Amino acid sequence: MVKNKRLVAAFLALLLICTLFFSFFFVAAKSNHDCVDKGCSICQEIQFCIQTIRSISTVVTATTTLVITAFFLVRFIVPIVQRMIIQTLVSLKVKLTN
């Protein structure tokens, strides 16, 4: 089951990279076309590709920010908070005998 999830995740990542790759090159190839009117299908396709690239880059930026923030919290903040915990005799499990 875990292997299937990894395979699906790898396939989706490859699909995302191909979408970005082909959208970018379509915009680059068709940017200097001869536009015939306001309802030009190539212009509409270029706008759709640009919108797709922006949407995917926004998601990637948000995910990267979340991962970096989580790493920062786990790496630096959690150890500081753990050191701030007040140590008492009970927490140190000191046996109080006469």
C-alpha positions as CSV (number, residue, x, y, z in Angstrom):
1,M,0.0,0.0,0.0
2,V,2.9,2.4,0.9
3,K,4.5,1.5,-2.4
4,N,1.4,2.4,-4.3
5,K,1.2,5.8,-2.6
6,R,4.8,6.6,-3.5
7,L,4.1,5.6,-7.1
8,V,1.1,7.8,-7.3
9,A,2.9,10.7,-5.6
10,A,5.8,10.3,-8.0
11,F,3.4,10.2,-11.0
12,L,1.6,13.4,-9.8
13,A,4.9,15.2,-9.3
14,L,6.0,14.2,-12.8
15,L,2.7,15.4,-14.2
16,L,3.1,18.7,-12.4
17,I,6.6,19.2,-13.8
18,C,5.4,18.3,-17.3
19,T,2.5,20.8,-17.0
20,L,4.9,23.6,-16.0
21,F,7.4,22.6,-18.7
22,F,4.9,22.5,-21.6
23,S,3.1,25.6,-20.5
24,F,6.3,27.6,-20.3
25,F,7.5,26.5,-23.7
26,F,4.1,27.0,-25.3
27,V,4.1,30.6,-24.0
28,A,7.7,31.1,-25.2
29,A,6.9,29.7,-28.7
30,K,3.7,31.5,-29.3
31,S,4.4,34.9,-27.7
32,N,5.1,36.6,-31.1
33,H,2.2,35.2,-33.1
34,D,0.1,37.2,-35.5
35,C,-3.1,38.1,-33.6
36,V,-6.2,38.3,-35.9
37,D,-8.8,39.7,-33.6
38,K,-9.9,40.0,-29.9
39,G,-11.1,36.5,-29.8
40,C,-7.8,34.9,-30.7
41,S,-7.6,31.3,-29.5
42,I,-3.8,31.4,-29.2
43,C,-4.0,34.5,-27.0
44,Q,-6.6,32.8,-24.8
45,E,-4.4,29.7,-24.6
46,I,-1.4,31.8,-23.6
47,Q,-3.4,33.5,-20.9
48,F,-4.5,30.1,-19.6
49,C,-0.9,28.8,-19.6
50,I,0.2,31.9,-17.7
51,Q,-2.6,31.4,-15.2
52,T,-1.6,27.8,-14.7
53,I,2.1,28.7,-14.2
54,R,1.1,31.3,-11.6
55,S,-1.3,29.0,-9.8
56,I,1.3,26.2,-9.5
57,S,4.0,28.6,-8.5
58,T,1.8,30.0,-5.7
59,V,1.1,26.5,-4.4
60,V,4.8,25.6,-4.5
61,T,5.8,28.8,-2.7
62,A,3.2,28.2,0.0
63,T,4.3,24.6,0.5
64,T,7.9,25.6,0.6
65,T,7.2,28.3,3.2
66,L,5.2,25.8,5.3
67,V,8.0,23.2,5.2
68,I,10.7,25.8,6.1
69,T,8.6,27.1,9.0
70,A,8.0,23.6,10.3
71,F,11.7,22.8,10.0
72,F,12.6,26.0,11.9
73,L,10.1,25.2,14.7
74,V,11.3,21.7,15.1
75,R,15.0,22.5,14.8
76,F,15.2,25.6,17.0
77,I,12.1,26.5,18.9
78,V,11.2,23.1,20.4
79,P,14.6,22.5,22.0
80,I,14.4,26.0,23.6
81,V,11.0,25.3,25.0
82,Q,12.1,21.9,26.3
83,R,15.0,23.6,28.2
84,M,12.6,26.2,29.7
85,I,10.6,23.5,31.5
86,I,11.2,23.9,35.2
87,Q,12.8,20.9,36.8
88,T,11.5,19.9,40.1
89,L,12.3,17.1,42.4
90,V,9.3,15.2,41.2
91,S,10.2,15.7,37.6
92,L,13.7,14.5,38.4
93,K,12.3,11.5,40.2
94,V,14.3,12.1,43.3
95,K,13.5,9.7,46.1
96,L,12.9,11.6,49.4
97,T,13.8,9.3,52.3
98,N,14.9,10.1,55.8
